[in-house]
């Protein structure tokens, strides 16, 4: 297995070193001290970890944010015990604060491409429940999906449905501090389509999650071109890397794949992007990829090494 912390080390021994490595000043405290980029990870990467284990790991490894996409495989966050009552939420918020952590995004499964009917209502209701929960958790964002552009339906009709759904959720969120973010995901990944939806929604409580890898692996649109078009709407990012193995996506540790991920990160940094660089390790959907003890510990190391290697701005 490829790790950048130590080349000739067994997987078992590597995992055993992580608690020690996490305490090294060069890994955890340096990130917080420099403070010019903020790191989060999605709980999609650790589907079998308890909330306590997740936040302890985040603190030990230099993260300051947590993106919640399920806890112990419960994807409806309103049913997670730690978020299910005012008392439980108060305890969870205190635990986060004690570790210097913030909730940065709640990942819903809400999809907006459905036509009017029961399925659309169900998805919009989920989005609204997540907005309500985000407000209680002092979380600024929820994520929703576009998600498809069905071939048996007029393409513009699908784009209109997604736009209308975003506008409805944005209006629902307008009395809160929560913003609804559409992820570049599924079949809505070309910059011109995302721009059309963002311009159509045109709501102060609506924005975009730029999943760089999701877009590039299909569109091959250069990050600088994507950013130039979508910059006004980008509030949050999903960071990951991959290779192609037998024509299938194979997720790998950051910087070891083929995605122009550091190119995109540098564009965000140069433009003083204020949000989180959130590592989305899709362990729940791809159980064959390396375990979270490895991948989630590696990400802050890879990001620190990248920024340390950057040439000073002229």
Secondary structure, DSSP 8 states (H G I E B T S, - for coil): ---SS-SS--HHHHHHHHHHHHTSTTTHHHHHHH-SSEEEEEGGGGTT--HHHHHHHHHHTT--EEEES-BTTB--GGGSGGGSSHHHHHHHHHHHHHTT-EEEEEEEEEE----TTHHHHHHHHHHHHHHHHHHHTT--EEEEE-----TTS-HHHHHHHHHHHHHHHHHHGGGSS-EEEEESBTTB-SHHHHHHHHHHH--TTEEEEEEHHHHHHHH---HHHHHHHHGGGEEEEEE-EEEEETTEEEEESTTSSSS-HHHHHHHHHHTT--SEEEE---TTT-TTS--HHHHHHHHHHHHHHHHHHS----
